[in-house]
């Protein structure tokens, strides 16, 4: 399961890194990065939604408890709703509840975990 979680985390990280490249790129570079971001986001959403569906769509990647991957999605969505959206607001469309319902469910389920409340609150300030 560890290798699977690393694979899934790497895919999320690829999209995150594109968002960072968009932030620091020139106008021309930003256009290219946005195209890459769009393609990567669509591919990741399709794949991750299938993975989550295979686990019953219960708000977790594996089983019914918070795992490393659930926390990765929580951190990504916190960044998405903050620093990424500030620079690239169109990124929110890709990861909306309509476009990625099960990823959003992981985010909301994990965000409600009492042990993660302080982390989540730090992004809502």
MDTraj code that builds the backbone (N, CA, C; nanometers):
import mdtraj as md
import numpy as np

residues = "UNK UNK UNK UNK UNK UNK UNK UNK UNK UNK UNK UNK UNK UNK UNK UNK UNK UNK UNK UNK UNK UNK UNK UNK UNK UNK UNK UNK UNK UNK UNK UNK UNK UNK UNK UNK UNK UNK UNK UNK UNK UNK UNK UNK UNK UNK UNK UNK UNK UNK UNK UNK UNK UNK UNK UNK UNK UNK UNK UNK UNK UNK UNK UNK UNK UNK UNK UNK UNK UNK UNK UNK UNK UNK UNK UNK UNK UNK UNK UNK UNK UNK UNK UNK UNK UNK UNK UNK UNK UNK UNK UNK UNK UNK UNK UNK UNK UNK UNK UNK UNK UNK UNK UNK UNK UNK UNK UNK UNK UNK UNK UNK UNK UNK UNK UNK UNK UNK UNK UNK UNK UNK UNK UNK UNK".split()
xyz = np.array([
    [0.0822, -0.1195, 0.0000],
    [0.0000, 0.0000, 0.0000],
    [0.0869, 0.1263, 0.0000],
    [0.2043, 0.1200, 0.0581],
    [0.2901, 0.2383, 0.0629],
    [0.3284, 0.2826, -0.0784],
    [0.3673, 0.1872, -0.1614],
    [0.4057, 0.2221, -0.2995],
    [0.2886, 0.2856, -0.3738],
    [0.1701, 0.2358, -0.3517],
    [0.0502, 0.2899, -0.4172],
    [0.0252, 0.4325, -0.3723],
    [0.0417, 0.4580, -0.2425],
    [0.0209, 0.5931, -0.1921],
    [0.1259, 0.6898, -0.2463],
    [0.2483, 0.6438, -0.2592],
    [0.3534, 0.7295, -0.3160],
    [0.3219, 0.7614, -0.4617],
    [0.2747, 0.6629, -0.5361],
    [0.2362, 0.6851, -0.6761],
    [0.1268, 0.7914, -0.6854],
    [0.0238, 0.7782, -0.6049],
    [-0.0877, 0.8724, -0.6071],
    [-0.0440, 1.0115, -0.5610],
    [0.0410, 1.0165, -0.4582],
    [0.0906, 1.1447, -0.4082],
    [0.1746, 1.2148, -0.5144],
    [0.2550, 1.1393, -0.5861],
    [0.3390, 1.1974, -0.6909],
    [0.2535, 1.2618, -0.7988],
    [0.1418, 1.2020, -0.8321],
    [0.0523, 1.2587, -0.9326],
    [-0.0058, 1.3921, -0.8849],
    [-0.0481, 1.3976, -0.7600],
    [-0.0989, 1.5234, -0.7029],
    [0.0134, 1.6273, -0.7006],
    [0.1315, 1.5855, -0.6627],
    [0.2454, 1.6762, -0.6565],
    [0.2802, 1.7338, -0.7938],
    [0.2650, 1.6536, -0.8979],
    [0.2918, 1.7034, -1.0334],
    [0.2033, 1.8237, -1.0662],
    [0.0770, 1.8161, -1.0294],
    [-0.0158, 1.9268, -1.0542],
    [0.0218, 2.0471, -0.9679],
    [0.0586, 2.0212, -0.8439],
    [0.0987, 2.1290, -0.7535],
    [0.2216, 2.2017, -0.8088],
    [0.3191, 2.1259, -0.8564],
    [0.4399, 2.1873, -0.9109],
    [0.4093, 2.2717, -1.0345],
    [0.3161, 2.2284, -1.1170],
    [0.2761, 2.3095, -1.2323],
    [0.2142, 2.4413, -1.1865],
    [0.1363, 2.4358, -1.0797],
    [0.0768, 2.5589, -1.0261],
    [0.1857, 2.6550, -0.9786],
    [0.2888, 2.6008, -0.9163],
    [0.3998, 2.6861, -0.8722],
    [0.4757, 2.7443, -0.9907],
    [0.4952, 2.6636, -1.0942],
    [0.5622, 2.7126, -1.2156],
    [0.4810, 2.8241, -1.2802],
    [0.3496, 2.8128, -1.2755],
    [0.2624, 2.9164, -1.3306],
    [0.2847, 3.0481, -1.2571],
    [0.2983, 3.0387, -1.1276],
    [0.3132, 3.1585, -1.0452],
    [0.4394, 3.2375, -1.0796],
    [0.5488, 3.1683, -1.1100],
    [0.6753, 3.2378, -1.1319],
    [0.7090, 3.2580, -1.2794],
    [0.6263, 3.2051, -1.3686],
    [0.6570, 3.2117, -1.5107],
    [0.6256, 3.3464, -1.5737],
    [0.6867, 3.3680, -1.6891],
    [0.6550, 3.4858, -1.7693],
    [0.5156, 3.4661, -1.8293],
    [0.4641, 3.5670, -1.8938],
    [0.3311, 3.5578, -1.9545],
    [0.3237, 3.4417, -2.0519],
    [0.4240, 3.4279, -2.1360],
    [0.4256, 3.3186, -2.2343],
    [0.4397, 3.1827, -2.1663],
    [0.5263, 3.1751, -2.0675],
    [0.5443, 3.0485, -1.9937],
    [0.4168, 3.0093, -1.9201],
    [0.3469, 3.1080, -1.8690],
    [0.2237, 3.0804, -1.7941],
    [0.1188, 3.0146, -1.8840],
    [0.1122, 3.0570, -2.0090],
    [0.0170, 2.9956, -2.1033],
    [0.0499, 2.8488, -2.1244],
    [0.1763, 2.8191, -2.1428],
    [0.2207, 2.6808, -2.1645],
    [0.1948, 2.5968, -2.0389],
    [0.2290, 2.6528, -1.9240],
    [0.2083, 2.5807, -1.7981],
    [0.0595, 2.5557, -1.7740],
    [-0.0238, 2.6538, -1.8071],
    [-0.1681, 2.6365, -1.7874],
    [-0.2202, 2.5220, -1.8728],
    [-0.1722, 2.5090, -1.9940],
    [-0.2134, 2.3970, -2.0797],
    [-0.1708, 2.2639, -2.0188],
    [-0.0483, 2.2594, -1.9681],
    [0.0002, 2.1370, -1.9038],
    [-0.0796, 2.1077, -1.7766],
    [-0.1078, 2.2124, -1.6999],
    [-0.1861, 2.1965, -1.5775],
    [-0.3235, 2.1389, -1.6108],
    [-0.3880, 2.1936, -1.7117],
    [-0.5215, 2.1474, -1.7495],
    [-0.5201, 1.9993, -1.7855],
    [-0.4248, 1.9585, -1.8675],
    [-0.4165, 1.8185, -1.9066],
    [-0.3870, 1.7280, -1.7888],
    [-0.2924, 1.7684, -1.7046],
    [-0.2562, 1.6868, -1.5886],
    [-0.3718, 1.6793, -1.4888],
    [-0.4382, 1.7911, -1.4659],
    [-0.5502, 1.7924, -1.3711],
    [-0.6621, 1.7002, -1.4182],
    [-0.6967, 1.7082, -1.5452],
    [-0.8030, 1.6209, -1.5978],
    [-0.7658, 1.4735, -1.5834],
    [-0.6423, 1.4393, -1.6158],
    [-0.5977, 1.2998, -1.6072],
    [-0.5977, 1.2505, -1.4628],
    [-0.5485, 1.3331, -1.3737],
    [-0.5435, 1.2936, -1.2329],
    [-0.6840, 1.2786, -1.1757],
    [-0.7701, 1.3701, -1.2086],
    [-0.9070, 1.3624, -1.1575],
    [-0.9746, 1.2351, -1.2062],
    [-0.9632, 1.2042, -1.3344],
    [-1.0233, 1.0801, -1.3865],
    [-0.9714, 0.9582, -1.3106],
    [-0.8409, 0.9518, -1.2956],
    [-0.7787, 0.8358, -1.2325],
    [-0.8120, 0.8275, -1.0830],
    [-0.7969, 0.9377, -1.0124],
    [-0.8200, 0.9369, -0.8678],
    [-0.9674, 0.9136, -0.8343],
    [-1.0561, 0.9676, -0.9149],
    [-1.1979, 0.9420, -0.8914],
    [-1.2283, 0.7920, -0.9023],
    [-1.1637, 0.7231, -0.9963],
    [-1.1830, 0.5779, -1.0100],
    [-1.1267, 0.5037, -0.8896],
    [-1.0110, 0.5458, -0.8431],
    [-0.9511, 0.4841, -0.7243],
    [-1.0429, 0.5008, -0.6038],
    [-1.0945, 0.6216, -0.5869],
    [-1.1825, 0.6498, -0.4735],
    [-1.3150, 0.5748, -0.4860],
    [-1.3663, 0.5644, -0.6061],
    [-1.4899, 0.4884, -0.6286],
    [-1.4689, 0.3408, -0.5931],
    [-1.3526, 0.2874, -0.6272],
    [-1.3217, 0.1476, -0.5968],
    [-1.3183, 0.1215, -0.4457],
    [-1.2946, 0.2276, -0.3675],
    [-1.2970, 0.2143, -0.2214],
    [-1.4347, 0.2488, -0.1646],
    [-1.5340, 0.2580, -0.2489],
    [-1.6701, 0.2832, -0.2031],
    [-1.7091, 0.4290, -0.1953],
    [-1.6207, 0.5191, -0.2377],
    [-1.6536, 0.6620, -0.2340],
    [-1.6835, 0.7122, -0.0944],
    [-1.6139, 0.6559, 0.0048],
    [-1.6434, 0.6864, 0.1450],
    [-1.5641, 0.8037, 0.2030],
    [-1.4896, 0.8749, 0.1180],
    [-1.4128, 0.9884, 0.1679],
    [-1.2710, 0.9516, 0.2076],
    [-1.2293, 0.8314, 0.1729],
    [-1.0931, 0.7855, 0.2026],
    [-1.0394, 0.7085, 0.0826],
    [-0.9083, 0.7116, 0.0685],
    [-0.8446, 0.6367, -0.0398],
    [-0.8397, 0.4871, -0.0103],
    [-0.8094, 0.4556, 0.1142],
    [-0.7913, 0.3154, 0.1524],
    [-0.8662, 0.2891, 0.2817],
    [-0.9549, 0.1906, 0.2785],
    [-1.0295, 0.1570, 0.3995],
    [-1.1223, 0.2681, 0.4417],
    [-1.1409, 0.2795, 0.5719],
    [-1.2336, 0.3805, 0.6238],
    [-1.1693, 0.4715, 0.7287],
    [-1.0353, 0.4782, 0.7235],
    [-0.9625, 0.5655, 0.8153],
    [-0.8692, 0.6572, 0.7371],
    [-0.8295, 0.7645, 0.8005],
    [-0.7388, 0.8597, 0.7371],
    [-0.6034, 0.7928, 0.7126],
    [-0.5567, 0.8068, 0.5890],
    [-0.4249, 0.7575, 0.5513],
    [-0.3426, 0.8745, 0.4984],
    [-0.2195, 0.8445, 0.4687],
    [-0.1282, 0.9435, 0.4122],
    [-0.1903, 1.0132, 0.2915],
    [-0.2524, 0.9379, 0.2015],
    [-0.3103, 0.9975, 0.0799],
    [-0.4228, 1.0944, 0.1123],
    [-0.5022, 1.0636, 0.2113],
    [-0.6094, 1.1549, 0.2508],
    [-0.5500, 1.2887, 0.2962],
    [-0.4398, 1.2819, 0.3695],
    [-0.3743, 1.4038, 0.4176],
    [-0.3095, 1.4790, 0.3013],
    [-0.2565, 1.4075, 0.2041],
    [-0.2006, 1.4721, 0.0843],
    [-0.3098, 1.5535, 0.0142],
    [-0.4266, 1.4951, -0.0023],
    [-0.5373, 1.5657, -0.0683],
    [-0.5818, 1.6849, 0.0153],
    [-0.5872, 1.6690, 0.1464],
    [-0.6218, 1.7803, 0.2337],
    [-0.5232, 1.8957, 0.2137],
    [-0.3948, 1.8667, 0.2173],
    [-0.2935, 1.9716, 0.2003],
    [-0.3034, 2.0355, 0.0624],
    [-0.3240, 1.9529, -0.0401],
    [-0.3363, 2.0070, -0.1755],
    [-0.4573, 2.0999, -0.1869],
    [-0.5714, 2.0579, -0.1344],
    [-0.6910, 2.1414, -0.1434],
    [-0.6767, 2.2694, -0.0615],
    [-0.6068, 2.2632, 0.0513],
    [-0.5805, 2.3858, 0.1276],
    [-0.4974, 2.4825, 0.0440],
    [-0.3947, 2.4310, -0.0233],
    [-0.3129, 2.5152, -0.1113],
    [-0.3944, 2.5629, -0.2310],
    [-0.4740, 2.4733, -0.2869],
    [-0.5575, 2.5072, -0.4023],
    [-0.6507, 2.6229, -0.3697],
    [-0.7153, 2.6171, -0.2551],
    [-0.8112, 2.7209, -0.2158],
    [-0.7436, 2.8484, -0.1682],
    [-0.6128, 2.8438, -0.1474],
    [-0.5391, 2.9603, -0.1011],
    [-0.4443, 3.0123, -0.2068],
    [-0.3187, 2.9724, -0.1952],
    [-0.2139, 3.0292, -0.2807],
    [-0.2322, 2.9975, -0.4283],
    [-0.2809, 2.8792, -0.4616],
    [-0.2987, 2.8465, -0.6037],
    [-0.4120, 2.9300, -0.6631],
    [-0.5248, 2.9361, -0.5945],
    [-0.6396, 3.0123, -0.6449],
    [-0.6078, 3.1610, -0.6571],
    [-0.5227, 3.2122, -0.5689],
    [-0.4864, 3.3535, -0.5745],
    [-0.4126, 3.3862, -0.7045],
    [-0.3330, 3.2929, -0.7517],
    [-0.2557, 3.3147, -0.8737],
    [-0.3250, 3.2606, -0.9984],
    [-0.3976, 3.1515, -0.9821],
    [-0.4552, 3.0806, -1.0962],
    [-0.5993, 3.0384, -1.0594],
    [-0.6917, 3.1341, -1.0534],
    [-0.8269, 3.1028, -1.0073],
    [-0.8976, 2.9951, -1.0899],
    [-0.8609, 2.9832, -1.2174],
    [-0.9240, 2.8823, -1.3021],
    [-0.8921, 2.7401, -1.2553],
    [-0.7904, 2.7243, -1.1719],
    [-0.7562, 2.5918, -1.1183],
    [-0.8699, 2.5369, -1.0341],
    [-0.9443, 2.6260, -0.9704],
    [-1.0565, 2.5823, -0.8872],
    [-1.1628, 2.5090, -0.9692],
    [-1.1804, 2.5492, -1.0940],
    [-1.2806, 2.4845, -1.1792],
    [-1.2498, 2.3363, -1.2010],
    [-1.1225, 2.3057, -1.2154],
    [-1.0843, 2.1672, -1.2393],
    [-1.1179, 2.0779, -1.1202],
    [-1.1028, 2.1320, -1.0007],
    [-1.1200, 2.0523, -0.8789],
    [-1.2485, 2.0876, -0.8044],
    [-1.3484, 2.1358, -0.8770],
    [-1.4767, 2.1695, -0.8150],
    [-1.5496, 2.0421, -0.7718],
    [-1.6524, 2.0589, -0.6913],
    [-1.7324, 1.9430, -0.6485],
    [-1.7969, 1.8739, -0.7678],
    [-1.8305, 1.9486, -0.8707],
    [-1.8910, 1.8897, -0.9893],
    [-1.7886, 1.8100, -1.0696],
    [-1.6680, 1.8611, -1.0795],
    [-1.5638, 1.7963, -1.1597],
    [-1.4931, 1.6822, -1.0867],
    [-1.4825, 1.6942, -0.9560],
    [-1.4081, 1.5967, -0.8763],
    [-1.4800, 1.5695, -0.7439],
    [-1.6001, 1.5115, -0.7500],
    [-1.6789, 1.4954, -0.6282],
    [-1.6137, 1.4077, -0.5214],
    [-1.5487, 1.3019, -0.5611],
    [-1.4900, 1.2123, -0.4607],
    [-1.3610, 1.2691, -0.4021],
    [-1.2851, 1.3433, -0.4804],
    [-1.1683, 1.4130, -0.4249],
    [-1.2142, 1.5175, -0.3235],
    [-1.3212, 1.5891, -0.3556],
    [-1.3756, 1.6864, -0.2617],
    [-1.4259, 1.6183, -0.1348],
    [-1.4806, 1.5004, -0.1498],
    [-1.5277, 1.4269, -0.0322],
    [-1.4104, 1.3869, 0.0573],
    [-1.2984, 1.3475, -0.0029],
    [-1.1788, 1.3185, 0.0770],
    [-1.1361, 1.4438, 0.1530],
    [-1.1348, 1.5552, 0.0830],
    [-1.0968, 1.6818, 0.1474],
    [-1.1879, 1.7145, 0.2651],
    [-1.3178, 1.7123, 0.2445],
    [-1.4089, 1.7501, 0.3525],
    [-1.4072, 1.6489, 0.4667],
    [-1.3970, 1.5219, 0.4329],
    [-1.3925, 1.4180, 0.5368],
    [-1.2663, 1.4333, 0.6210],
    [-1.1537, 1.4518, 0.5552],
    [-1.0265, 1.4628, 0.6262],
    [-1.0191, 1.5942, 0.7040],
    [-1.0740, 1.6997, 0.6483],
    [-1.0722, 1.8306, 0.7163],
    [-1.1502, 1.8275, 0.8468],
    [-1.2429, 1.7352, 0.8608],
    [-1.3216, 1.7238, 0.9839],
    [-1.2523, 1.6420, 1.0927],
    [-1.1388, 1.5842, 1.0620],
    [-1.0654, 1.5053, 1.1607],
    [-1.0150, 1.5965, 1.2724],
    [-1.0512, 1.5680, 1.3969],
    [-1.0082, 1.6542, 1.5080],
    [-0.8558, 1.6733, 1.5158],
    [-0.7803, 1.5696, 1.4855],
    [-0.6342, 1.5801, 1.4938],
    [-0.5766, 1.6756, 1.3898],
    [-0.6537, 1.7080, 1.2873],
    [-0.6061, 1.7962, 1.1802],
    [-0.6702, 1.9345, 1.1860],
    [-0.7498, 1.9596, 1.2869],
    [-0.8252, 2.0853, 1.2973],
    [-0.7350, 2.2085, 1.2972],
    [-0.6247, 2.2033, 1.3702],
    [-0.5344, 2.3181, 1.3764],
    [-0.4700, 2.3448, 1.2399],
    [-0.4309, 2.2381, 1.1709],
    [-0.3723, 2.2526, 1.0375],
    [-0.4730, 2.3177, 0.9425],
    [-0.5949, 2.2674, 0.9409],
    [-0.6982, 2.3199, 0.8515],
    [-0.7282, 2.4658, 0.8863],
    [-0.7381, 2.4964, 1.0139],
    [-0.7683, 2.6334, 1.0572],
    [-0.6601, 2.7313, 1.0128],
    [-0.5360, 2.6862, 1.0062],
    [-0.4269, 2.7764, 0.9660],
    [-0.4423, 2.8230, 0.8215],
    [-0.5145, 2.7489, 0.7400],
    [-0.5378, 2.7877, 0.6009],
    [-0.6630, 2.8724, 0.5847],
    [-0.7434, 2.8784, 0.6858],
    [-0.8702, 2.9516, 0.6765],
    [-0.8610, 3.0906, 0.7364],
    [-0.7425, 3.1322, 0.7758],
    [-0.7249, 3.2650, 0.8367],
    [-0.7248, 3.3726, 0.7321],
])
top = md.Topology()
chain = top.add_chain()
for i, resn in enumerate(residues, 1):
    res = top.add_residue(resn, chain, resSeq=i)
    for name in ("N", "CA", "C"):
        top.add_atom(name, md.element.get_by_symbol(name[0]), res)
traj = md.Trajectory(xyz[None], top)
